[in-house]
């Protein structure tokens, strides 16, 4: 017998793809993008010459995203193998 989770689901992570990719489209089907729901600004999560988001927080369609949040740049020394270079 298969048991299904009845609670809300959150999928978040570094997808290494933009919101225009095939992968993002597949994963975000029937989900809300928290930044689209409550974000502010361009939402840059990748150091590129124009704002680009490759990190995402996705929730169930019935979840309510209430807090407005901004993505802040941190001054840090990235690891040599990090996609955040």
Buried (B, 14 or more C-beta within 10 A) or exposed (E): EEEEEEEEEEEEEEBEBEBEEEEBEEBBEEBBBBBBBBBEEEBBBBEEEEEBBBBBBBBBEEBEBEEEBEBEEEEEEEEEEEEEE
